[in-house]
Amino acid sequence: MEIKKTIHEAGWEVIPIGEILGDGAHWIWNLAAKHFLGVPQTLDTYHLKEHLYEFANLHYKDPCRAKAWVQMKVEALRENRVGAVLGGMKKMKSRTKIARETLRGLIVYVENNKDRIRYQKPWEAGLTVGSGSVEGACKHLVESRFKRAGMRWKTPGFLSVVELRVARINGTDREFWASPGLAGRAAT
């Protein structure tokens, strides 16, 4: 289903979107650019750390050194020093072929997402920069209710129940039931 159609059916056009959080996959950024024009895109810190650790564990045989290296890089990225991190990685020499290939992939990943690695603004706005809390919320909100054995949902029913679950979890269920739009939604 088209994203804009789903957003329209849910009546969510007026929700202000502060950031698009993604793991670095091109298709996510392409969808975000198509459907949420001008909304800032942020690379998920958990996925970035995954890539950093993958290389660090190959490069440094000692897990403590690998962890320290990743923490240094993450701290520099939090301070918006992407160029310095990239420059340092480009100067690194690894002993094994797999570590060199992984480093090349890491450099490409960071270069492709360098404009999305600007974590200070989202943090200052109170937004998350890691998908863990988003994925956890989706699991709690959606999966636990909608992916039970034998369940099948059509979009209008799914959206209505999601809206109710969000209101219940947020403690706004009384406002939800009192809203004038509810009668119109129930009739369709």
N, CA, C and O atoms as a DFTB+ gen file, in Angstrom:
752 C
 N C O
     1  1       0.849      -1.188       0.000
     2  2       0.000       0.000       0.000
     3  2       0.890       1.246       0.000
     4  3       1.940       1.286       0.641
     5  1       0.449       2.222      -0.715
     6  2       1.165       3.494      -0.780
     7  2       1.228       4.148       0.602
     8  3       0.220       4.206       1.306
     9  1       2.387       4.631       0.985
    10  2       2.573       5.222       2.314
    11  2       1.672       6.434       2.521
    12  3       1.031       6.562       3.564
    13  1       1.623       7.320       1.535
    14  2       0.803       8.534       1.703
    15  2      -0.675       8.193       1.859
    16  3      -1.383       8.863       2.611
    17  1      -1.151       7.169       1.166
    18  2      -2.551       6.756       1.293
    19  2      -2.820       6.255       2.710
    20  3      -3.847       6.590       3.302
    21  1      -1.915       5.466       3.250
    22  2      -2.067       4.954       4.616
    23  2      -2.053       6.099       5.621
    24  3      -2.859       6.124       6.551
    25  1      -1.144       7.037       5.435
    26  2      -1.070       8.203       6.330
    27  2      -2.376       8.990       6.267
    28  3      -2.903       9.421       7.293
    29  1      -2.890       9.173       5.052
    30  2      -4.150       9.913       4.882
    31  2      -5.317       9.175       5.543
    32  3      -6.122       9.790       6.241
    33  1      -5.410       7.859       5.325
    34  2      -6.502       7.077       5.908
    35  2      -6.468       7.127       7.432
    36  3      -7.511       7.091       8.085
    37  1      -5.275       7.211       7.987
    38  2      -5.152       7.259       9.442
    39  2      -5.381       8.661       9.992
    40  3      -5.523       8.846      11.201
    41  1      -5.416       9.645       9.097
    42  2      -5.599      11.022       9.545
    43  2      -4.358      11.584      10.213
    44  3      -4.452      12.431      11.101
    45  1      -3.196      11.112       9.785
    46  2      -1.945      11.492      10.438
    47  2      -1.185      12.587       9.697
    48  3      -0.017      12.827      10.001
    49  1      -1.817      13.260       8.733
    50  2      -1.092      14.294       7.979
    51  2      -0.587      15.423       8.866
    52  3       0.401      16.077       8.534
    53  1      -1.250      15.655       9.978
    54  2      -0.901      16.793      10.821
    55  2       0.150      16.458      11.881
    56  3       0.546      17.336      12.647
    57  1       0.601      15.223      11.937
    58  2       1.615      14.855      12.926
    59  2       2.954      15.424      12.477
    60  3       3.418      15.110      11.381
    61  1       3.585      16.257      13.306
    62  2       4.899      16.793      12.907
    63  2       5.958      15.710      13.040
    64  3       6.080      15.068      14.084
    65  1       6.714      15.518      11.981
    66  2       7.779      14.520      11.989
    67  2       9.097      15.262      12.158
    68  3       9.441      16.118      11.343
    69  1       9.846      14.930      13.229
    70  2      11.090      15.617      13.508
    71  2      12.286      15.022      12.810
    72  3      13.196      15.755      12.422
    73  1      12.313      13.709      12.636
    74  2      13.447      13.019      12.035
    75  2      12.963      11.728      11.396
    76  3      11.956      11.157      11.813
    77  1      13.680      11.278      10.393
    78  2      13.522       9.932       9.848
    79  2      14.746       9.169      10.316
    80  3      15.875       9.557      10.015
    81  1      14.533       8.095      11.045
    82  2      15.614       7.287      11.593
    83  2      15.742       6.029      10.753
    84  3      14.764       5.306      10.565
    85  1      16.941       5.759      10.245
    86  2      17.142       4.582       9.393
    87  2      18.471       3.911       9.648
    88  3      19.360       4.476      10.285
    89  1      18.596       2.680       9.134
    90  2      19.798       1.887       9.373
    91  2      20.869       2.067       8.305
    92  3      21.936       1.459       8.392
    93  1      20.601       2.883       7.313
    94  2      21.593       3.128       6.272
    95  2      21.236       2.476       4.944
    96  3      21.939       2.672       3.953
    97  1      20.159       1.707       4.909
    98  2      19.739       1.078       3.655
    99  2      19.224       2.151       2.696
   100  3      18.446       3.025       3.078
   101  1      19.672       2.066       1.456
   102  2      19.300       3.078       0.462
   103  2      17.790       3.183       0.287
   104  3      17.263       4.286       0.141
   105  1      17.087       2.056       0.301
   106  2      15.645       2.083       0.054
   107  2      14.914       2.892       1.121
   108  3      13.902       3.528       0.823
   109  1      15.414       2.879       2.372
   110  2      14.777       3.662       3.436
   111  2      14.913       5.152       3.133
   112  3      13.944       5.907       3.218
   113  1      16.130       5.562       2.779
   114  2      16.360       6.982       2.491
   115  2      15.574       7.415       1.252
   116  3      15.069       8.537       1.202
   117  1      15.467       6.530       0.250
   118  2      14.700       6.874      -0.953
   119  2      13.222       7.070      -0.623
   120  3      12.600       8.020      -1.097
   121  1      12.658       6.170       0.192
   122  2      11.259       6.328       0.609
   123  2      11.069       7.595       1.433
   124  3      10.098       8.330       1.252
   125  1      12.006       7.837       2.337
   126  2      11.910       9.021       3.191
   127  2      11.936      10.290       2.340
   128  3      11.147      11.207       2.567
   129  1      12.832      10.344       1.372
   130  2      12.934      11.527       0.512
   131  2      11.676      11.708      -0.341
   132  3      11.251      12.834      -0.600
   133  1      11.086      10.595      -0.772
   134  2       9.892      10.666      -1.622
   135  2       8.657      11.100      -0.834
   136  3       7.872      11.922      -1.307
   137  1       8.488      10.550       0.360
   138  2       7.238      10.756       1.094
   139  2       7.315      11.817       2.191
   140  3       6.288      12.334       2.632
   141  1       8.523      12.140       2.626
   142  2       8.682      13.104       3.717
   143  2       9.737      14.139       3.317
   144  3      10.791      14.264       3.940
   145  1       9.413      14.862       2.270
   146  2      10.299      15.850       1.677
   147  2      10.762      16.875       2.713
   148  3       9.944      17.500       3.389
   149  1      12.059      17.039       2.828
   150  2      12.615      18.048       3.717
   151  2      12.772      17.625       5.166
   152  3      13.319      18.381       5.968
   153  1      12.301      16.423       5.524
   154  2      12.440      15.955       6.908
   155  2      13.868      15.424       7.085
   156  3      14.316      14.595       6.293
   157  1      14.583      15.890       8.111
   158  2      15.964      15.428       8.319
   159  2      16.045      13.919       8.510
   160  3      15.177      13.306       9.132
   161  1      17.097      13.343       7.967
   162  2      17.336      11.903       8.077
   163  2      18.511      11.672       9.018
   164  3      19.529      12.360       8.938
   165  1      18.361      10.696       9.911
   166  2      19.395      10.389      10.889
   167  2      19.752       8.912      10.817
   168  3      18.872       8.050      10.813
   169  1      21.037       8.630      10.761
   170  2      21.517       7.253      10.769
   171  2      21.431       6.707      12.186
   172  3      21.927       7.322      13.130
   173  1      20.810       5.566      12.324
   174  2      20.642       4.892      13.606
   175  2      22.006       4.563      14.222
   176  3      22.849       3.947      13.570
   177  1      22.221       4.970      15.468
   178  2      23.511       4.732      16.128
   179  2      23.781       3.257      16.370
   180  3      24.937       2.835      16.348
   181  1      22.742       2.463      16.601
   182  2      22.969       1.036      16.852
   183  2      23.543       0.342      15.623
   184  3      24.461      -0.469      15.740
   185  1      23.010       0.655      14.451
   186  2      23.530       0.047      13.238
   187  2      24.938       0.561      12.926
   188  3      25.795      -0.197      12.470
   189  1      25.166       1.829      13.171
   190  2      26.508       2.370      12.973
   191  2      27.506       1.660      13.887
   192  3      28.594       1.284      13.451
   193  1      27.134       1.480      15.152
   194  2      28.018       0.777      16.091
   195  2      28.271      -0.657      15.653
   196  3      29.374      -1.176      15.821
   197  1      27.256      -1.296      15.094
   198  2      27.420      -2.664      14.585
   199  2      28.539      -2.719      13.559
   200  3      29.394      -3.603      13.607
   201  1      28.529      -1.772      12.634
   202  2      29.560      -1.715      11.590
   203  2      30.930      -1.412      12.198
   204  3      31.932      -2.017      11.817
   205  1      30.967      -0.483      13.135
   206  2      32.234      -0.148      13.788
   207  2      32.808      -1.361      14.528
   208  3      33.999      -1.654      14.421
   209  1      31.952      -2.062      15.278
   210  2      32.408      -3.239      16.031
   211  2      32.856      -4.371      15.107
   212  3      33.816      -5.081      15.405
   213  1      32.157      -4.532      13.992
   214  2      32.545      -5.587      13.052
   215  2      33.998      -5.409      12.625
   216  3      34.776      -6.364      12.621
   217  1      34.355      -4.177      12.264
   218  2      35.736      -3.920      11.879
   219  2      36.680      -4.002      13.080
   220  3      37.716      -4.663      13.004
   221  1      36.341      -3.349      14.166
   222  2      37.224      -3.279      15.335
   223  2      37.575      -4.664      15.860
   224  3      38.715      -4.903      16.258
   225  1      36.618      -5.571      15.864
   226  2      36.886      -6.927      16.355
   227  2      37.815      -7.696      15.433
   228  3      38.535      -8.587      15.883
   229  1      37.810      -7.368      14.157
   230  2      38.750      -7.993      13.220
   231  2      40.134      -7.355      13.309
   232  3      41.155      -8.038      13.225
   233  1      40.149      -6.048      13.480
   234  2      41.413      -5.303      13.493
   235  2      42.175      -5.482      14.808
   236  3      43.378      -5.741      14.811
   237  1      41.468      -5.342      15.904
   238  2      42.081      -5.493      17.222
   239  2      41.680      -6.861      17.758
   240  3      40.494      -7.131      17.948
   241  1      42.631      -7.697      17.996
   242  2      42.302      -9.034      18.503
   243  2      41.814      -8.973      19.951
   244  3      41.122      -9.880      20.414
   245  1      42.166      -7.925      20.652
   246  2      41.770      -7.748      22.053
   247  2      40.406      -7.047      22.106
   248  3      40.284      -5.917      21.633
   249  1      39.370      -7.699      22.676
   250  2      38.037      -7.083      22.736
   251  2      38.006      -5.749      23.481
   252  3      37.199      -4.878      23.158
   253  1      38.877      -5.585      24.473
   254  2      38.914      -4.318      25.221
   255  2      39.406      -3.177      24.335
   256  3      38.875      -2.068      24.388
   257  1      40.421      -3.455      23.522
   258  2      40.924      -2.431      22.597
   259  2      39.890      -2.105      21.529
   260  3      39.716      -0.947      21.150
   261  1      39.202      -3.145      21.047
   262  2      38.156      -2.936      20.035
   263  2      37.051      -2.054      20.609
   264  3      36.600      -1.113      19.955
   265  1      36.619      -2.354      21.821
   266  2      35.559      -1.575      22.462
   267  2      35.993      -0.128      22.674
   268  3      35.218       0.798      22.435
   269  1      37.227       0.065      23.123
   270  2      37.746       1.421      23.356
   271  2      37.788       2.208      22.042
   272  3      37.443       3.390      22.014
   273  1      38.208       1.557      20.960
   274  2      38.274       2.217      19.657
   275  2      36.871       2.647      19.215
   276  3      36.676       3.778      18.769
   277  1      35.898       1.741      19.342
   278  2      34.522       2.058      18.941
   279  2      33.990       3.211      19.779
   280  3      33.374       4.131      19.242
   281  1      34.218       3.175      21.080
   282  2      33.726       4.251      21.953
   283  2      34.328       5.591      21.575
   284  3      33.640       6.611      21.604
   285  1      35.624       5.602      21.215
   286  2      36.270       6.847      20.771
   287  2      35.608       7.375      19.497
   288  3      35.341       8.570      19.373
   289  1      35.349       6.467      18.555
   290  2      34.750       6.887      17.281
   291  2      33.318       7.399      17.492
   292  3      32.919       8.408      16.911
   293  1      32.557       6.695      18.326
   294  2      31.183       7.114      18.590
   295  2      31.163       8.482      19.268
   296  3      30.344       9.336      18.928
   297  1      32.055       8.686      20.218
   298  2      32.120       9.982      20.903
   299  2      32.469      11.103      19.920
   300  3      31.885      12.185      19.980
   301  1      33.408      10.850      19.027
   302  2      33.766      11.852      18.019
   303  2      32.581      12.134      17.092
   304  3      32.347      13.280      16.709
   305  1      31.839      11.092      16.737
   306  2      30.677      11.279      15.866
   307  2      29.576      12.050      16.586
   308  3      28.861      12.835      15.964
   309  1      29.436      11.831      17.888
   310  2      28.451      12.599      18.669
   311  2      28.803      14.074      18.702
   312  3      27.928      14.923      18.867
   313  1      30.077      14.378      18.546
   314  2      30.540      15.768      18.526
   315  2      30.579      16.315      17.097
   316  3      31.166      17.366      16.837
   317  1      29.946      15.586      16.179
   318  2      29.867      15.986      14.768
   319  2      31.220      16.083      14.082
   320  3      31.430      16.960      13.244
   321  1      32.139      15.191      14.430
   322  2      33.467      15.177      13.801
   323  2      33.582      14.009      12.825
   324  3      34.507      13.201      12.915
   325  1      32.632      13.928      11.892
   326  2      32.596      12.826      10.929
   327  2      33.839      12.838      10.048
   328  3      34.417      11.788       9.766
   329  1      34.247      14.027       9.616
   330  2      35.430      14.135       8.757
   331  2      36.679      13.594       9.429
   332  3      37.476      12.904       8.792
   333  1      36.861      13.898      10.711
   334  2      38.025      13.405      11.443
   335  2      37.987      11.886      11.587
   336  3      39.017      11.221      11.475
   337  1      36.801      11.341      11.834
   338  2      36.662       9.886      11.965
   339  2      36.983       9.218      10.630
   340  3      37.721       8.233      10.593
   341  1      36.441       9.740       9.547
   342  2      36.718       9.182       8.225
   343  2      38.201       9.275       7.883
   344  3      38.795       8.314       7.396
   345  1      38.793      10.439       8.142
   346  2      40.221      10.624       7.868
   347  2      41.077       9.624       8.627
   348  3      42.014       9.052       8.071
   349  1      40.754       9.414       9.894
   350  2      41.499       8.454      10.699
   351  2      41.340       7.034      10.189
   352  3      42.310       6.276      10.160
   353  1      40.131       6.661       9.787
   354  2      39.910       5.301       9.283
   355  2      40.635       5.082       7.952
   356  3      41.134       3.989       7.684
   357  1      40.691       6.123       7.124
   358  2      41.369       5.991       5.832
   359  2      42.871       5.794       5.993
   360  3      43.523       5.255       5.099
   361  1      43.421       6.221       7.113
   362  2      44.856       6.062       7.368
   363  2      45.194       4.724       8.028
   364  3      46.367       4.360       8.111
   365  1      44.206       4.004       8.487
   366  2      44.449       2.753       9.204
   367  2      44.957       1.668       8.259
   368  3      44.581       1.614       7.088
   369  1      45.812       0.816       8.791
   370  2      46.346      -0.329       8.056
   371  2      45.998      -1.579       8.849
   372  3      46.323      -1.691      10.031
   373  1      45.337      -2.510       8.188
   374  2      45.001      -3.778       8.840
   375  2      45.849      -4.899       8.269
   376  3      46.250      -4.869       7.106
   377  1      46.111      -5.877       9.102
   378  2      46.997      -6.982       8.705
   379  2      46.296      -8.025       7.844
   380  3      46.920      -8.633       6.974
   381  1      45.015      -8.235       8.078
   382  2      44.335      -9.302       7.352
   383  2      43.478      -8.740       6.227
   384  3      43.017      -7.599       6.272
   385  1      43.281      -9.580       5.220
   386  2      42.480      -9.183       4.063
   387  2      41.040      -8.887       4.481
   388  3      40.455      -7.899       4.035
   389  1      40.471      -9.733       5.329
   390  2      39.075      -9.528       5.754
   391  2      38.910      -8.232       6.531
   392  3      37.896      -7.550       6.383
   393  1      39.889      -7.882       7.355
   394  2      39.823      -6.621       8.102
   395  2      39.916      -5.433       7.146
   396  3      39.203      -4.444       7.312
   397  1      40.797      -5.529       6.141
   398  2      40.920      -4.443       5.153
   399  2      39.625      -4.271       4.366
   400  3      39.181      -3.145       4.141
   401  1      39.012      -5.387       3.944
   402  2      37.756      -5.317       3.196
   403  2      36.628      -4.752       4.073
   404  3      35.808      -3.960       3.607
   405  1      36.598      -5.161       5.320
   406  2      35.581      -4.666       6.244
   407  2      35.764      -3.180       6.493
   408  3      34.787      -2.435       6.579
   409  1      37.016      -2.746       6.607
   410  2      37.307      -1.324       6.788
   411  2      36.852      -0.529       5.568
   412  3      36.257       0.540       5.710
   413  1      37.127      -1.045       4.369
   414  2      36.676      -0.356       3.145
   415  2      35.153      -0.214       3.151
   416  3      34.623       0.846       2.818
   417  1      34.456      -1.281       3.529
   418  2      32.995      -1.230       3.596
   419  2      32.504      -0.237       4.640
   420  3      31.522       0.470       4.419
   421  1      33.189      -0.187       5.775
   422  2      32.843       0.754       6.838
   423  2      33.019       2.193       6.361
   424  3      32.164       3.044       6.606
   425  1      34.108       2.454       5.694
   426  2      34.374       3.800       5.180
   427  2      33.279       4.211       4.188
   428  3      32.789       5.339       4.244
   429  1      32.896       3.314       3.290
   430  2      31.829       3.607       2.322
   431  2      30.511       3.864       3.045
   432  3      29.777       4.788       2.697
   433  1      30.212       3.042       4.054
   434  2      28.975       3.198       4.837
   435  2      28.933       4.567       5.506
   436  3      27.908       5.247       5.457
   437  1      30.035       4.976       6.129
   438  2      30.083       6.274       6.806
   439  2      30.031       7.410       5.784
   440  3      29.329       8.400       5.996
   441  1      30.765       7.277       4.680
   442  2      30.738       8.324       3.644
   443  2      29.329       8.488       3.059
   444  3      28.865       9.609       2.855
   445  1      28.655       7.367       2.793
   446  2      27.306       7.426       2.225
   447  2      26.296       8.058       3.183
   448  3      25.270       8.585       2.754
   449  1      26.592       8.001       4.466
   450  2      25.646       8.493       5.473
   451  2      26.174       9.684       6.268
   452  3      25.587      10.049       7.286
   453  1      27.267      10.293       5.824
   454  2      27.894      11.348       6.632
   455  2      26.962      12.517       6.931
   456  3      27.063      13.136       7.990
   457  1      26.052      12.823       6.001
   458  2      25.104      13.912       6.252
   459  2      24.007      13.496       7.232
   460  3      23.269      14.339       7.744
   461  1      23.907      12.212       7.484
   462  2      22.897      11.692       8.415
   463  2      23.482      11.433       9.803
   464  3      22.758      11.071      10.730
   465  1      24.778      11.620       9.937
   466  2      25.446      11.421      11.233
   467  2      25.668      12.805      11.836
   468  3      26.765      13.360      11.782
   469  1      24.623      13.330      12.397
   470  2      24.657      14.630      13.070
   471  2      23.703      14.498      14.241
   472  3      22.541      14.902      14.189
   473  1      24.243      13.915      15.295
   474  2      23.411      13.477      16.411
   475  2      23.074      14.569      17.422
   476  3      22.148      14.393      18.213
   477  1      23.785      15.680      17.422
   478  2      23.534      16.705      18.435
   479  2      22.148      17.321      18.308
   480  3      21.457      17.490      19.313
   481  1      21.727      17.661      17.087
   482  2      20.413      18.309      16.904
   483  2      19.261      17.417      17.372
   484  3      18.412      17.886      18.130
   485  1      19.200      16.155      16.953
   486  2      18.097      15.320      17.448
   487  2      18.106      15.167      18.968
   488  3      17.050      15.210      19.600
   489  1      19.302      14.986      19.564
   490  2      19.378      14.846      21.022
   491  2      18.862      16.103      21.714
   492  3      18.101      16.025      22.678
   493  1      19.282      17.259      21.213
   494  2      18.833      18.519      21.813
   495  2      17.326      18.687      21.700
   496  3      16.710      19.341      22.542
   497  1      16.722      18.098      20.658
   498  2      15.271      18.183      20.467
   499  2      14.533      17.082      21.231
   500  3      13.306      16.999      21.173
   501  1      15.277      16.244      21.942
   502  2      14.661      15.162      22.714
   503  2      14.299      13.945      21.888
   504  3      13.501      13.114      22.323
   505  1      14.878      13.829      20.696
   506  2      14.597      12.692      19.824
   507  2      15.659      11.608      20.005
   508  3      16.806      11.893      20.349
   509  1      15.260      10.377      19.769
   510  2      16.193       9.262      19.866
   511  2      17.023       9.168      18.586
   512  3      16.566       9.576      17.517
   513  1      18.215       8.643      18.691
   514  2      19.052       8.432      17.510
   515  2      19.421       6.956      17.368
   516  3      20.294       6.590      16.581
   517  1      18.746       6.130      18.138
   518  2      18.930       4.692      18.055
   519  2      17.589       4.023      17.856
   520  3      16.580       4.454      18.415
   521  1      17.579       2.975      17.063
   522  2      16.307       2.333      16.729
   523  2      15.817       1.375      17.803
   524  3      14.696       0.876      17.701
   525  1      16.604       1.106      18.812
   526  2      16.202       0.156      19.842
   527  2      14.883       0.519      20.492
   528  3      14.005      -0.332      20.633
   529  1      14.732       1.763      20.885
   530  2      13.484       2.176      21.534
   531  2      12.326       2.198      20.543
   532  3      11.188       1.904      20.909
   533  1      12.610       2.546      19.289
   534  2      11.566       2.557      18.266
   535  2      11.116       1.129      17.975
   536  3       9.919       0.850      17.908
   537  1      12.086       0.222      17.801
   538  2      11.743      -1.170      17.534
   539  2      11.007      -1.785      18.717
   540  3      10.070      -2.561      18.528
   541  1      11.417      -1.448      19.926
   542  2      10.742      -1.947      21.121
   543  2       9.305      -1.443      21.203
   544  3       8.394      -2.194      21.551
   545  1       9.112      -0.170      20.880
   546  2       7.763       0.396      20.898
   547  2       6.882      -0.270      19.844
   548  3       5.714      -0.561      20.099
   549  1       7.441      -0.507      18.666
   550  2       6.667      -1.172      17.611
   551  2       6.283      -2.584      18.037
   552  3       5.157      -3.028      17.813
   553  1       7.223      -3.276      18.648
   554  2       6.924      -4.637      19.110
   555  2       5.816      -4.607      20.159
   556  3       4.881      -5.407      20.115
   557  1       5.933      -3.681      21.092
   558  2       4.938      -3.568      22.160
   559  2       3.580      -3.133      21.612
   560  3       2.546      -3.685      21.988
   561  1       3.589      -2.159      20.739
   562  2       2.363      -1.567      20.235
   563  2       1.689      -2.429      19.173
   564  3       0.471      -2.609      19.195
   565  1       2.478      -2.957      18.251
   566  2       1.904      -3.634      17.094
   567  2       1.978      -5.156      17.198
   568  3       0.950      -5.833      17.187
   569  1       3.184      -5.686      17.299
   570  2       3.335      -7.135      17.240
   571  2       2.554      -7.874      18.316
   572  3       1.903      -8.881      18.033
   573  1       2.616      -7.380      19.547
   574  2       1.962      -8.095      20.637
   575  2       0.445      -8.146      20.459
   576  3      -0.209      -9.019      21.029
   577  1      -0.117      -7.239      19.689
   578  2      -1.565      -7.196      19.494
   579  2      -2.007      -7.729      18.138
   580  3      -3.057      -8.364      18.042
   581  1      -1.232      -7.487      17.098
   582  2      -1.707      -7.753      15.744
   583  2      -1.124      -8.999      15.087
   584  3      -1.589      -9.407      14.023
   585  1      -0.135      -9.595      15.691
   586  2       0.484     -10.770      15.075
   587  2       0.197     -12.049      15.847
   588  3       1.054     -12.926      15.959
   589  1      -0.985     -12.143      16.363
   590  2      -1.383     -13.355      17.075
   591  2      -1.854     -14.401      16.066
   592  3      -2.207     -14.075      14.933
   593  1      -1.852     -15.643      16.491
   594  2      -2.217     -16.750      15.615
   595  2      -3.589     -16.530      14.982
   596  3      -4.561     -16.218      15.670
   597  1      -3.652     -16.699      13.667
   598  2      -4.904     -16.630      12.939
   599  2      -5.441     -15.245      12.647
   600  3      -6.486     -15.125      12.007
   601  1      -4.783     -14.214      13.083
   602  2      -5.297     -12.860      12.872
   603  2      -5.001     -12.368      11.458
   604  3      -3.915     -12.583      10.919
   605  1      -5.987     -11.709      10.880
   606  2      -5.837     -11.050       9.588
   607  2      -6.468      -9.680       9.743
   608  3      -7.520      -9.541      10.366
   609  1      -5.824      -8.662       9.173
   610  2      -6.315      -7.297       9.337
   611  2      -6.418      -6.602       7.998
   612  3      -5.557      -6.767       7.134
   613  1      -7.474      -5.825       7.828
   614  2      -7.582      -4.911       6.694
   615  2      -7.139      -3.553       7.216
   616  3      -7.230      -3.282       8.413
   617  1      -6.665      -2.710       6.324
   618  2      -6.082      -1.430       6.723
   619  2      -6.984      -0.579       7.614
   620  3      -6.511      -0.102       8.645
   621  1      -8.258      -0.361       7.274
   622  2      -9.079       0.509       8.142
   623  2      -9.212      -0.029       9.573
   624  3      -9.102       0.735      10.531
   625  1      -9.443      -1.320       9.720
   626  2      -9.559      -1.900      11.055
   627  2      -8.248      -1.853      11.811
   628  3      -8.215      -1.548      13.003
   629  1      -7.171      -2.156      11.111
   630  2      -5.845      -2.106      11.719
   631  2      -5.548      -0.702      12.239
   632  3      -5.115      -0.535      13.378
   633  1      -5.785       0.309      11.395
   634  2      -5.489       1.692      11.780
   635  2      -6.341       2.140      12.960
   636  3      -5.856       2.853      13.838
   637  1      -7.604       1.728      12.988
   638  2      -8.476       2.100      14.107
   639  2      -7.984       1.504      15.419
   640  3      -7.951       2.182      16.445
   641  1      -7.602       0.236      15.377
   642  2      -7.137      -0.423      16.605
   643  2      -5.775       0.129      17.025
   644  3      -5.518       0.277      18.220
   645  1      -4.896       0.435      16.066
   646  2      -3.605       1.047      16.405
   647  2      -3.837       2.387      17.084
   648  3      -3.203       2.694      18.094
   649  1      -4.737       3.181      16.538
   650  2      -5.032       4.491      17.112
   651  2      -5.530       4.349      18.551
   652  3      -5.133       5.110      19.434
   653  1      -6.399       3.372      18.774
   654  2      -6.906       3.124      20.124
   655  2      -5.787       2.660      21.061
   656  3      -5.709       3.102      22.207
   657  1      -4.918       1.764      20.567
   658  2      -3.814       1.274      21.408
   659  2      -2.848       2.402      21.773
   660  3      -2.371       2.472      22.906
   661  1      -2.562       3.284      20.810
   662  2      -1.681       4.424      21.087
   663  2      -2.307       5.313      22.154
   664  3      -1.632       5.757      23.083
   665  1      -3.607       5.568      22.011
   666  2      -4.301       6.408      22.997
   667  2      -4.273       5.751      24.375
   668  3      -4.062       6.422      25.386
   669  1      -4.483       4.453      24.409
   670  2      -4.486       3.745      25.701
   671  2      -3.111       3.779      26.349
   672  3      -2.987       4.056      27.542
   673  1      -2.080       3.499      25.562
   674  2      -0.709       3.493      26.085
   675  2      -0.286       4.892      26.525
   676  3       0.418       5.041      27.524
   677  1      -0.711       5.913      25.788
   678  2      -0.369       7.298      26.129
   679  2      -1.241       7.871      27.236
   680  3      -0.992       8.974      27.722
   681  1      -2.267       7.119      27.635
   682  2      -3.155       7.616      28.674
   683  2      -4.142       8.651      28.175
   684  3      -4.670       9.435      28.964
   685  1      -4.398       8.666      26.870
   686  2      -5.331       9.641      26.291
   687  2      -6.570       8.949      25.743
   688  3      -7.218       9.472      24.837
   689  1      -6.909       7.778      26.281
   690  2      -8.043       7.035      25.746
   691  2      -9.375       7.749      25.968
   692  3     -10.281       7.616      25.145
   693  1      -9.514       8.500      27.056
   694  2     -10.772       9.246      27.257
   695  2     -10.947      10.297      26.154
   696  3     -12.040      10.458      25.612
   697  1      -9.866      11.007      25.830
   698  2      -9.928      11.996      24.754
   699  2     -10.227      11.307      23.414
   700  3     -10.958      11.833      22.576
   701  1      -9.642      10.121      23.240
   702  2      -9.880       9.357      22.011
   703  2     -11.371       9.063      21.851
   704  3     -11.938       9.312      20.787
   705  1     -12.007       8.540      22.893
   706  2     -13.416       8.174      22.824
   707  2     -14.306       9.408      22.714
   708  3     -15.393       9.334      22.140
   709  1     -13.865      10.532      23.251
   710  2     -14.671      11.755      23.207
   711  2     -14.479      12.538      21.911
   712  3     -15.222      13.484      21.650
   713  1     -13.499      12.160      21.101
   714  2     -13.187      12.944      19.899
   715  2     -14.325      12.857      18.888
   716  3     -14.928      11.798      18.716
   717  1     -14.618      13.976      18.219
   718  2     -15.731      14.003      17.272
   719  2     -15.467      13.124      16.039
   720  3     -16.406      12.688      15.374
   721  1     -14.217      12.873      15.744
   722  2     -13.890      12.059      14.566
   723  2     -14.177      10.590      14.741
   724  3     -14.225       9.847      13.760
   725  1     -14.369      10.151      15.982
   726  2     -14.572       8.737      16.250
   727  2     -15.849       8.209      15.591
   728  3     -15.847       7.115      15.027
   729  1     -16.931       8.974      15.660
   730  2     -18.207       8.533      15.072
   731  2     -18.054       8.331      13.568
   732  3     -18.580       7.369      13.008
   733  1     -17.345       9.224      12.930
   734  2     -17.123       9.097      11.490
   735  2     -16.281       7.889      11.144
   736  3     -16.520       7.222      10.137
   737  1     -15.298       7.607      11.976
   738  2     -14.434       6.435      11.738
   739  2     -15.221       5.150      11.960
   740  3     -15.053       4.186      11.213
   741  1     -16.074       5.125      12.973
   742  2     -16.839       3.915      13.294
   743  2     -17.862       3.612      12.200
   744  3     -18.187       2.448      11.965
   745  1     -18.369       4.639      11.534
   746  2     -19.400       4.446      10.501
   747  2     -18.815       3.902       9.206
   748  3     -19.551       3.345       8.390
   749  1     -17.517       4.049       8.997
   750  2     -16.928       3.600       7.733
   751  2     -16.456       2.187       7.792
   752  3     -15.937       1.667       6.805
